[in-house]
Amino acid sequence: MFTEEVDMSSGKGFVVVAVILVLVVLLGGTYRVLFHMPGQSYRGMPPPLASEEKALRDRLQEHVRVLSHQIGERHYWEPNHKLNAAVYIEQTFRNTGYEPVRHAVQTHERLFDNIEVTLRGDRLQDESLVIGAHYDTVRGSPGADDNASGIAVLLELARLLHDAKPDRTLRLVAFANEEAPFFGTQAMGSLNYARQTRADGENIVGMISLEMLGYYTRERDSQHYPPLLGYLYPDTGNFVAFVGNMASRQLVRDVIEAFREHATVPSEGLAAPELLEAIRRSDHWAFWERGYPAIMLTDTANFRNPYYHGPSDTYPTLDYESMARLTAALAQAVADMARQ
């Protein structure tokens, strides 16, 4: 996840959230648009993992271990590590039965690649759903949660969806260069991709960014928020968050509703103005810039994970059972949305 933190020192973030809450009080309907989500978040202890889910859990852990421990830091200043990560992602896609396509991203004097696989739709094949995750890290961190976890979920979604017969086309993409100093620049992989798809006239009806999906805890007071939002959301960091801007609010609602039909992991949703900077900090922002609806799925990063962007963001710190539950439910939700 992009390094920029939520700057509350100027008071802007506080004012934005305060304005949202005032609207909630004055306009009852605004609450439904911003915070109330369809379906019910899963509550209680989940059932034991079935044998297929245990195998999924183990594959997720192995992806994260290879990327964060065996390969390690994956950024501009460790180019061989980053190239090795791309090879691993490409080969994993290939082993699942896909023909990956690389899209070069110029990064100063170096080239890195976005890596894409496609499940061509049938009746609505000109409509695309894009699911993406970035594979780079910040300097000084092995990046298990940020964002080997997102890549692991992406790779396993590709496996789970391989035999789907979607009406809409599904595009799964591993993005280069999400982290600083490339966020928002010409070298940002997802921004390259979104600009090219817009230039090509692609009808992307929704994009889902998988951004830090591995850290969960049932401890009270483990979840934090920008000021005032804590009054509206749980204080326990055991849920996955579905986050979008106002233009993407229907996509937030559609995805979380489909997810909750299948999930055995808690979920929360938010659609908010982009002035709330915390909601912009991943690859979905690049699609907003090109006018596409897009959302982020996240464990909320630094609002929960104490190892965020540090050397202790290692693979043993993650909860692979929750990741397996999330991945299985998300695969079913994406399949449902692709059939609509």
C-alpha positions in Angstrom: 0.0 0.0 0.0 1.2 3.5 -0.9 3.3 5.0 1.8 1.3 8.3 2.2 -0.2 8.4 5.7 -3.4 10.1 6.6 -2.4 13.7 7.5 -4.5 14.9 10.4 -2.1 17.6 11.4 -3.8 20.2 9.1 -7.2 19.2 10.4 -8.4 18.4 6.8 -9.0 14.7 7.5 -10.8 15.5 10.7 -13.0 18.1 9.0 -13.9 15.7 6.1 -15.0 13.0 8.5 -16.8 15.5 10.7 -18.7 16.8 7.7 -19.7 13.2 6.8 -21.0 12.6 10.2 -23.0 15.8 10.2 -24.6 14.7 7.0 -25.5 11.4 8.6 -27.3 13.3 11.4 -29.1 15.8 9.1 -29.8 13.5 6.2 -30.9 10.0 7.2 -30.5 8.8 3.6 -26.9 9.7 3.5 -26.1 7.1 6.2 -27.4 4.4 3.8 -25.3 5.7 0.9 -22.1 6.0 2.9 -22.1 3.3 5.6 -25.0 0.9 5.5 -24.3 -2.1 3.3 -26.6 -4.8 2.0 -26.5 -8.3 3.6 -25.2 -9.2 7.0 -21.6 -9.3 8.1 -20.6 -12.8 9.4 -20.7 -13.0 13.2 -19.5 -15.7 15.6 -16.9 -18.4 15.3 -16.6 -19.8 11.8 -16.8 -23.6 11.2 -13.6 -25.6 10.8 -12.0 -25.4 7.4 -13.0 -28.2 5.0 -10.2 -30.2 3.3 -10.2 -28.0 0.2 -10.0 -24.9 2.3 -7.1 -26.3 4.2 -5.3 -26.9 0.9 -6.2 -23.3 -0.1 -4.8 -22.0 3.2 -1.5 -23.9 2.6 -1.1 -22.5 -1.0 -1.8 -19.0 0.2 0.9 -19.3 2.9 3.4 -20.8 0.4 2.8 -17.9 -2.1 3.4 -15.3 0.7 6.5 -17.2 2.0 8.1 -17.4 -1.4 7.5 -13.7 -2.2 8.3 -12.2 1.2 10.9 -14.7 2.6 12.5 -16.5 -0.3 12.5 -13.5 -2.7 12.3 -10.7 -0.1 12.1 -6.9 -0.8 10.7 -6.2 -4.2 11.3 -2.7 -5.4 13.3 -0.4 -7.7 16.4 -0.7 -5.7 16.3 -4.5 -5.6 15.4 -5.0 -9.3 16.4 -8.7 -9.4 14.1 -9.5 -6.5 11.3 -7.7 -8.3 12.0 -9.5 -11.6 12.0 -12.8 -9.7 8.6 -12.0 -8.2 7.3 -11.3 -11.7 8.6 -14.7 -12.9 7.0 -16.5 -9.9 3.6 -14.8 -10.6 3.8 -15.5 -14.3 4.8 -19.2 -13.8 2.0 -19.7 -11.2 -0.6 -18.4 -13.6 0.9 -20.6 -16.3 0.8 -23.7 -14.0 -2.9 -23.0 -13.4 -3.6 -23.2 -17.1 -3.5 -19.6 -18.3 -1.4 -17.8 -20.9 -0.1 -14.7 -19.0 0.6 -11.5 -20.9 3.2 -9.0 -19.8 2.7 -5.2 -20.2 6.0 -3.3 -19.9 6.1 -0.3 -17.5 9.0 2.1 -18.0 10.6 3.0 -14.7 13.4 5.4 -15.2 16.1 3.4 -16.9 14.5 0.0 -16.0 11.5 -2.0 -17.2 9.1 -3.8 -15.0 5.9 -5.5 -16.0 2.2 -5.8 -15.3 1.2 -9.5 -15.7 -2.3 -10.2 -16.9 -4.5 -13.3 -17.4 -8.0 -13.2 -19.0 -11.1 -15.3 -18.8 -13.1 -14.3 -21.8 -16.8 -13.8 -21.2 -19.6 -15.0 -23.3 -22.9 -13.1 -23.5 -21.4 -9.9 -22.0 -17.8 -10.4 -23.1 -17.3 -6.7 -23.9 -17.9 -5.8 -20.2 -14.8 -6.5 -18.0 -14.3 -7.0 -14.3 -10.7 -6.3 -13.3 -9.1 -7.8 -10.2 -5.6 -6.6 -9.4 -2.9 -6.5 -6.7 0.6 -4.9 -6.7 3.7 -7.1 -6.1 6.2 -4.4 -5.2 7.2 -3.4 -1.6 8.6 -0.4 0.2 12.3 -0.4 0.9 13.2 -2.1 4.2 10.2 -4.4 4.3 9.7 -8.0 3.0 6.1 -7.1 2.4 4.2 -10.2 3.5 1.0 -8.4 4.2 1.9 -5.4 1.9 1.3 -6.9 -0.6 2.3 -10.6 -1.0 -1.0 -11.3 0.7 -2.9 -9.5 -2.1 -0.9 -11.3 -4.8 -1.5 -14.7 -3.1 -5.2 -14.1 -3.1 -5.0 -13.0 -6.8 -3.2 -16.2 -7.7 -5.6 -18.4 -5.9 -8.6 -16.5 -7.4 -7.2 -17.3 -10.8 -7.1 -21.0 -9.8 -10.6 -21.1 -8.4 -12.1 -19.2 -11.3 -10.2 -21.1 -14.1 -13.2 -23.3 -15.0 -15.8 -20.6 -14.6 -18.0 -19.8 -17.6 -18.5 -16.0 -17.1 -20.8 -13.8 -19.1 -18.5 -10.9 -18.4 -14.8 -11.0 -19.1 -12.6 -11.4 -16.1 -9.1 -9.8 -16.1 -6.7 -10.6 -13.3 -3.6 -8.4 -13.1 -0.5 -8.2 -11.0 0.7 -4.6 -11.0 4.2 -3.2 -10.7 5.1 0.1 -9.0 2.3 0.9 -6.6 4.6 1.9 -3.8 6.4 5.3 -3.4 8.0 7.0 -5.2 5.9 5.7 -8.1 2.4 6.1 -6.8 0.6 8.6 -9.0 3.4 8.9 -11.5 3.8 7.7 -15.1 5.6 4.6 -13.8 2.7 3.4 -11.7 1.7 0.0 -13.1 -2.0 0.3 -12.5 -2.2 3.8 -13.9 -0.4 2.6 -17.1 -3.0 -0.2 -17.3 -6.0 2.0 -16.7 -4.9 4.7 -19.2 -4.3 2.0 -21.9 -7.6 0.4 -21.3 -9.4 3.7 -21.5 -7.5 4.6 -24.7 -8.5 1.2 -26.1 -12.2 1.8 -25.3 -12.4 -1.0 -22.8 -15.7 -1.2 -20.9 -14.5 -1.9 -17.4 -17.7 -2.1 -15.3 -15.7 -2.6 -12.0 -12.2 -3.0 -10.6 -11.3 -4.6 -7.3 -7.9 -3.9 -5.8 -6.6 -6.5 -3.4 -4.5 -4.5 -0.9 -3.2 -6.2 2.3 -5.5 -9.1 3.1 -3.6 -11.1 5.7 -3.7 -9.5 9.1 -6.6 -10.3 11.4 -7.0 -10.4 15.2 -9.9 -10.9 17.6 -8.4 -8.6 20.3 -10.5 -5.7 21.4 -9.2 -2.2 20.6 -7.0 -3.7 17.8 -8.8 -1.7 15.0 -8.2 2.0 14.5 -9.6 4.6 12.1 -9.4 8.2 11.0 -11.0 10.4 13.6 -14.7 9.8 14.3 -15.1 6.8 12.0 -14.5 4.6 15.0 -17.9 5.5 16.3 -19.5 3.7 13.3 -17.3 0.6 12.9 -16.0 -2.3 15.1 -13.0 -1.9 17.4 -11.9 -5.5 16.7 -9.7 -6.0 13.6 -11.1 -9.3 12.4 -12.9 -8.1 9.3 -12.1 -7.3 5.7 -13.0 -3.8 4.5 -14.7 -2.9 1.2 -13.8 0.7 0.4 -14.7 3.0 -2.5 -15.4 6.6 -3.4 -18.8 8.1 -4.0 -18.8 7.4 -7.7 -18.1 3.7 -6.9 -20.6 3.4 -4.1 -22.9 1.0 -6.1 -19.9 -1.2 -6.8 -19.0 -1.3 -3.1 -22.6 -2.4 -2.3 -22.7 -5.0 -5.1 -19.4 -6.6 -4.2 -20.0 -6.7 -0.5 -23.5 -8.1 -1.0 -22.2 -10.9 -3.2 -19.4 -11.6 -0.8 -21.7 -11.8 2.2 -23.8 -14.5 0.5 -20.8 -16.8 0.8 -18.5 -15.5 3.6 -17.5 -16.9 6.9 -15.3 -13.9 7.7 -16.7 -10.5 8.9 -16.9 -7.6 6.4 -17.5 -3.9 6.6 -18.1 -1.3 3.8 -17.6 2.4 3.2 -18.2 4.7 0.3 -16.8 8.2 1.0 -15.5 11.4 -0.6 -12.0 11.2 -1.9 -10.9 14.0 0.4 -10.7 11.3 3.0 -7.2 10.4 1.8 -7.1 6.9 3.5 -9.5 5.6 0.9 -7.2 6.4 -2.0 -4.1 4.5 -1.1 -3.9 1.7 -3.6 -4.3 0.7 -7.3 -8.1 1.3 -7.4 -7.2 5.1 -7.4 -5.6 4.7 -10.8 -9.0 3.5 -12.2 -10.8 6.4 -10.5 -8.5 8.7 -12.4 -9.7 7.2 -15.7 -13.3 7.4 -14.7 -13.9 3.7 -13.9 -15.7 2.4 -10.8 -13.2 0.7 -8.5 -12.9 -0.4 -4.9 -10.3 -1.6 -2.5 -10.5 -4.8 -0.4 -8.1 -4.5 2.6 -7.4 -5.5 6.2 -7.0 -1.7 6.7 -3.2 -1.6 6.7 -1.7 0.7 9.3 -5.0 1.1 11.0 -4.6 -2.4 12.3 -1.3 -4.1 11.3 1.5 -3.0 13.7 4.1 -4.3 11.3 3.0 -2.1 8.4 5.9 -1.0 6.1 8.5 -2.4 8.5 11.0 -5.3 8.6 8.6 -7.3 10.7 6.0 -7.6 8.0 6.8 -11.3 7.7 4.8 -14.3 6.6 4.4 -15.9 10.1 2.4 -12.8 11.3 -0.5 -13.5 8.9 -3.7 -15.4 9.5 -4.0 -17.9 6.6 -7.2 -19.5 7.7 -9.0 -16.1 7.5 -7.3 -15.5 4.1 -8.6 -18.9 2.9 -12.1 -18.1 4.0 -11.9 -14.7 2.3 -10.5 -16.1 -0.9 -13.1 -18.8 -1.3 -16.0 -16.4 -0.7 -14.5 -13.8 -3.0 -14.1 -16.3 -5.8 -17.8 -17.2 -5.5 -18.8 -13.5 -5.3 -16.7 -12.6 -8.4 -18.3 -15.6 -10.3 -21.7 -14.4 -9.3 -21.0 -10.9 -10.5 -19.5 -12.1 -13.8 -22.7 -14.0 -14.5 -25.0 -11.0 -14.1 
